[in-house]
Amino acid sequence: MHLQFAELPVSDQDRAKSFYTEKLGCQVVADAPMGEKWRWIELGFEGSDTALHFVPREDEAPSPDPVLVLVEDDVRSTVEALRARGVEIITEPGEAPYRPGVTVAEFRDSEGNRMVLSEKLR
């Protein structure tokens, strides 16, 4: 059993699709019409069975809490690569208060969603 997709609230599907493909290297799994004004968009991360699926944001205010945790081998290098691509870094890499020895950082996507970038838990 695995998760097929995780829902991600967005206001602008094209802007979000560009962010995830250009800044994070996601691949388009699906992009098809769904109703008059919305599309079914799924984006995949290399090496992951779980895709991101865009859902309409209920209002313009993004959640103040992180909506996803993305796992990377080297958080510090990834943060520098994201910064170089113009991604807003919210929290610089540091030790996770909930998991000593694990480095985490936070950034915002194009839709204002707060994301955690974490090293693999060992």
Residue frames relative to the residue before (quaternion, step in Angstrom):
aa qw qx qy qz dx dy dz
M 1.0000 0.0000 0.0000 0.0000 0.00 0.00 0.00
H 0.0828 0.7789 -0.6199 0.0468 3.57 -1.10 0.70
L 0.5493 -0.5787 0.4763 0.3695 3.56 -1.29 0.22
Q 0.3689 -0.7287 0.5290 0.2306 3.59 -0.82 0.93
F 0.7925 -0.1462 0.1015 0.5833 3.59 0.89 -0.90
A 0.2957 -0.6908 0.6281 0.2023 3.50 -1.37 0.41
E 0.3929 -0.7326 0.5071 0.2276 3.56 -0.89 0.93
L 0.0938 -0.7899 0.6060 0.0085 3.53 -0.97 0.97
P 0.3358 -0.7641 0.5111 0.2054 3.62 -0.59 1.10
V 0.0406 0.7894 -0.6091 0.0646 3.56 -0.89 1.03
S 0.3902 -0.6935 0.5550 0.2425 3.54 -1.29 0.48
D 0.7914 0.1680 -0.0503 0.5856 3.55 1.03 -0.84
Q 0.3342 -0.7907 0.4797 0.1819 3.57 -0.24 1.28
D 0.6632 0.5046 -0.3236 0.4480 3.61 0.90 -0.82
R 0.6467 0.5095 -0.3162 0.4714 3.58 0.97 -0.86
A 0.6691 0.4945 -0.2965 0.4688 3.59 0.93 -0.90
K 0.6374 0.5244 -0.3277 0.4596 3.59 0.96 -0.85
S 0.6486 0.5103 -0.3140 0.4694 3.60 0.96 -0.85
F 0.6436 0.5281 -0.3267 0.4474 3.58 0.91 -0.90
Y 0.7367 0.4433 -0.2504 0.4451 3.58 0.70 -1.05
T 0.6832 0.4531 -0.3062 0.4840 3.61 1.02 -0.61
E 0.7443 0.4225 -0.2311 0.4627 3.61 0.88 -0.91
K 0.7574 0.3875 -0.2112 0.4812 3.61 0.90 -0.85
L 0.7984 0.2825 -0.1367 0.5139 3.60 1.00 -0.81
G 0.4825 -0.7186 0.4063 0.2928 3.59 1.25 0.01
C 0.3222 0.7515 -0.5148 0.2578 3.60 1.13 0.52
Q 0.3294 -0.7112 0.5875 0.2015 3.53 -1.29 0.49
V 0.4632 -0.6604 0.5093 0.2999 3.59 -1.06 0.72
V 0.2214 -0.7707 0.5899 0.0952 3.55 -0.74 1.15
A 0.7845 -0.0717 0.0799 0.6107 3.57 1.04 -0.86
D 0.0957 0.7461 -0.6560 0.0612 3.54 -1.19 0.70
A 0.2489 0.7750 -0.5273 0.2438 3.56 -0.02 1.33
P 0.6009 -0.5644 0.4128 0.3873 3.60 -1.12 0.58
M 0.0143 0.7614 -0.6474 0.0290 3.54 -1.15 0.77
G 0.7933 -0.0289 -0.0232 0.6078 3.56 0.11 1.28
E 0.7243 -0.4622 0.3043 0.4113 3.55 -1.30 -0.14
K 0.8299 0.2381 -0.0894 0.4965 3.60 0.91 -0.86
W 0.7182 0.4130 -0.2347 0.5084 3.58 1.20 -0.04
R 0.2068 -0.7578 0.6036 0.1369 3.55 -1.24 0.49
W 0.4190 -0.6375 0.5741 0.2975 3.53 -1.26 0.48
I 0.0604 0.7971 -0.5939 0.0906 3.57 -0.40 1.26
E 0.0027 0.7536 -0.6572 0.0160 3.53 -0.94 0.99
L 0.1071 -0.7807 0.6147 0.0341 3.54 -1.01 0.92
G 0.2189 -0.8010 0.5482 0.0997 3.56 -0.93 0.89
F 0.3364 -0.6926 0.6026 0.2100 3.52 -1.25 0.61
E 0.5698 -0.6004 0.4352 0.3542 3.57 -1.02 0.79
G 0.8351 0.2017 -0.1645 0.4846 3.57 -0.91 0.95
S 0.6679 0.4796 -0.3036 0.4813 3.60 1.24 0.10
D 0.4094 -0.6984 0.5334 0.2453 3.56 -1.09 0.75
T 0.6778 0.4916 -0.2785 0.4704 3.58 1.19 -0.55
A 0.2039 -0.7732 0.5932 0.0928 3.57 -0.89 1.01
L 0.4333 -0.6239 0.5653 0.3217 3.55 -1.37 0.16
H 0.1039 -0.7709 0.6267 0.0472 3.56 -1.01 0.86
F 0.3458 -0.7536 0.5236 0.1959 3.58 -0.72 1.07
V 0.0494 -0.7563 0.6522 0.0152 3.53 -1.05 0.92
P 0.5903 -0.5884 0.4027 0.3783 3.60 -1.10 0.57
R 0.4281 -0.6651 0.5494 0.2693 3.56 -1.03 0.88
E 0.4793 -0.6997 0.4559 0.2699 3.57 -0.88 0.94
D 0.7810 -0.0088 0.0055 0.6245 3.58 1.12 -0.66
E 0.6677 -0.5354 0.3432 0.3870 3.58 -1.24 0.08
A 0.6208 0.5565 -0.3463 0.4302 3.60 1.22 -0.29
P 0.3074 -0.7496 0.5533 0.1934 3.59 -0.57 1.10
S 0.6295 -0.5423 0.4028 0.3838 3.54 -1.21 0.49
P 0.4343 -0.6920 0.5016 0.2845 3.61 -0.95 0.78
D 0.6762 0.4601 -0.2786 0.5034 3.59 1.26 -0.36
P 0.6145 -0.5434 0.4065 0.4024 3.60 -1.16 0.48
V 0.2975 -0.7708 0.5407 0.1584 3.55 -1.04 0.80
L 0.7911 0.0850 -0.0509 0.6036 3.60 1.23 -0.46
V 0.2232 -0.7133 0.6413 0.1739 3.52 -1.32 0.43
L 0.1290 -0.7779 0.6136 0.0420 3.55 -0.73 1.15
V 0.2701 -0.7885 0.5399 0.1176 3.57 -0.88 0.97
E 0.0103 0.7890 -0.6102 0.0710 3.54 -0.95 1.00
D 0.5631 -0.6171 0.4322 0.3396 3.58 -1.11 0.64
D 0.8075 0.1230 -0.0215 0.5765 3.59 0.92 -0.92
V 0.2539 -0.8122 0.5102 0.1248 3.58 0.02 1.33
R 0.6547 0.5327 -0.3298 0.4229 3.60 0.87 -0.89
S 0.6830 0.4704 -0.2877 0.4789 3.60 0.86 -0.90
T 0.6431 0.5217 -0.3222 0.4588 3.57 1.00 -0.80
V 0.6282 0.5248 -0.3365 0.4655 3.59 0.99 -0.78
E 0.6632 0.4957 -0.3141 0.4646 3.60 0.91 -0.83
A 0.6433 0.5075 -0.3225 0.4740 3.60 1.02 -0.75
L 0.6488 0.5039 -0.3152 0.4751 3.60 0.99 -0.81
R 0.6323 0.5335 -0.3252 0.4581 3.58 0.96 -0.89
A 0.6598 0.5151 -0.3006 0.4571 3.59 0.96 -0.88
R 0.6828 0.4523 -0.2741 0.5040 3.59 1.21 -0.52
G 0.6022 -0.6107 0.3385 0.3871 3.59 1.28 0.17
V 0.4238 0.6979 -0.4754 0.3276 3.60 1.21 0.31
E 0.4454 -0.6890 0.5103 0.2579 3.57 -1.00 0.90
I 0.1837 -0.7654 0.6111 0.0833 3.57 -0.65 1.16
I 0.2637 -0.7879 0.5416 0.1281 3.59 -0.70 1.10
T 0.7918 0.0913 -0.0017 0.6040 3.55 0.91 -0.99
E 0.4060 -0.7140 0.5200 0.2345 3.56 -0.76 1.05
P 0.6459 -0.5303 0.3687 0.4070 3.60 -1.15 0.49
G 0.2097 0.7514 -0.6018 0.1708 3.52 -1.00 0.92
E 0.6768 -0.4930 0.3535 0.4171 3.54 -1.29 0.16
A 0.4695 -0.6707 0.5028 0.2775 3.55 -0.97 0.90
P 0.4412 -0.7097 0.4745 0.2765 3.61 -0.74 0.97
Y 0.7014 0.4598 -0.2502 0.4838 3.56 1.18 -0.56
R 0.7890 0.1772 -0.0971 0.5802 3.61 1.27 -0.20
P 0.2490 -0.8007 0.5268 0.1391 3.60 0.12 1.26
G 0.7815 0.3193 -0.2560 0.4709 3.54 -1.02 0.91
V 0.6681 0.4503 -0.2933 0.5146 3.59 1.28 -0.17
T 0.2969 -0.7647 0.5499 0.1570 3.58 -0.80 1.03
V 0.0157 -0.7820 0.6227 -0.0204 3.55 -1.03 0.93
A 0.0288 -0.7469 0.6626 0.0466 3.54 -1.35 0.33
E 0.2428 -0.7623 0.5756 0.1690 3.59 -1.26 0.20
F 0.0210 -0.7749 0.6317 0.0125 3.54 -1.22 0.65
R 0.3827 -0.6845 0.5600 0.2671 3.56 -1.34 0.17
D 0.3689 -0.6962 0.5629 0.2497 3.53 -1.13 0.67
S 0.7516 -0.4021 0.2775 0.4432 3.59 -1.29 -0.06
E 0.7035 0.4561 -0.2498 0.4845 3.58 1.21 -0.48
G 0.5871 -0.5988 0.3568 0.4117 3.57 1.29 0.11
N 0.4337 0.6909 -0.4724 0.3338 3.60 1.24 0.06
R 0.3501 -0.7194 0.5672 0.1954 3.53 -1.02 0.90
M 0.0740 -0.8127 0.5778 -0.0131 3.58 -0.76 1.10
V 0.2799 -0.7247 0.6025 0.1830 3.55 -1.13 0.69
L 0.1583 -0.7320 0.6561 0.0932 3.52 -1.08 0.84
S 0.0040 0.8301 -0.5526 0.0748 3.58 -0.54 1.18
E 0.4859 -0.6046 0.5386 0.3290 3.52 -1.23 0.56
K 0.6129 -0.5294 0.4241 0.4052 3.54 -1.22 0.43
L 0.4224 -0.6775 0.5385 0.2693 3.54 -1.03 0.83
R 0.1971 -0.8040 0.5546 0.0846 3.52 -0.82 0.98
